[in-house]
Amino acid sequence: MRDVVIVGVGMTRFGKFLERSLPDLGREAIWKAVGDANIPPKDIQIAYVANSIGYQLTELKGTIGQHVLAAAGFFGIPIINVENACSSGSTALRSACLEVASGNFDVALALGVEKLFCDNTARSSEAMASGTPYAKFGFMFPALYSMNLKKWMEKYGITQRQFAKVAVKNSKNGALNPNAQFRKPLSIDDVLNSRVIAYPLTLYMCSTMGDGAAAAIVCTRDKARKYTTKPLVEVAACELVSGTVTIPNQPHEPLEARAARLAYQKAGVGPEDVDVAEVHDGMAPAELMLYEELGLCREGEGGRMIDEGLTEITGKIPVNPSGGLAAKGHPVGATGLAQIAEIVWQLRGEAGERQVNDPKVGLTENAGGWVIDDNAACAVTILKK
């Protein structure tokens, strides 16, 4: 298997864009990645395009990748459409990397694109009322998080105030990110006094819908220097797992922990080597759980990490310098690749006001969907400068 590096990334700002279509959003992210890689478009040999929900709400009911790539001026290459819930973008990247690593192609594009705000609000309301997966997931996840968080609070003494600190940290980071949907720093009181969604979750602890797109171009290490003089970012691991059934009175390893363990093994690093991370904080408190599941701290110490500022941009292990999902927004199919773009910028030293101090190893974690009693899919990616 050949080494795979990322030579270009690009993304749109995330937000509510009633006037923009899926092809329009995707085209912007693709061409930003092409420009970043300084690559002739004709050299891109294959594309994986992730979309999770937007096809249900827009006029494009299938082959979204082909529509988006055509709008961007790409024809004739293999285009594979990917749907894997919140892990869709990460799955597209994994597939593109495998094409290059295997020797099947030398250059591949991974794109995630999503549109959740419709130009026809009646259509959106109808979709919500009809019980589509879009509606079911939108109402189900806060309740599931709520039940799990209450058990966790009782077991380890974690507090709602510590949950609010995560949202405060990420809102501060998002205020520094020009691509974030929300750029207003919040106080602890702002978060705690916002509307209760499902205790202990309040409104400002919950990620929002969004429109947006993000892309990455990968190629072989040998070919990369043909295109770019920027620091190369190696995809050291991109591990994808699915959920397992929890059996009463038997140990159960969360799929996030399982994916992380496999990624660390493949990349030849440990959690102590990670300098910066982007994790799936669909609900802000989940970030604390992920500190533990990714091995960034010991079990029960997630609250201590946020109290001591260890995951601030200036901390020992900065987490979600982009602002995370609550500040940046969550266009489901695009989220995983937006995380990748952030880590690439961090490793290159191009993150501006939110730049972490000299990172060498970055991690992304992205999980979503629901099967039986576990997330349906989780991807953990490790990038090395």
QUIJO-V878707 format. One record per helix or strand. SS is the DSSP state (alpha for helix, beta for strand). FROM is the first residue (numbers start at 0). LEN is the number of residues. Records with the same first field share a line. If there is no record, write none. Layout:
SS: FROM-LEN ; FROM-LEN
//
This chain:
beta: 3-8 ; 14-1 ; 45-5 ; 77-5 ; 106-8 ; 195-3 ; 200-2 ; 205-1 ; 210-10 ; 232-10 ; 275-3 ; 282-1 ; 317-2 ; 360-8 ; 370-1 ; 373-1 ; 376-8
alpha: 21-16 ; 40-3 ; 53-4 ; 63-8 ; 84-17 ; 120-9 ; 132-24 ; 159-15 ; 187-6 ; 202-3 ; 220-4 ; 254-13 ; 270-3 ; 284-9 ; 301-6 ; 323-5 ; 331-17 ; 351-3
//
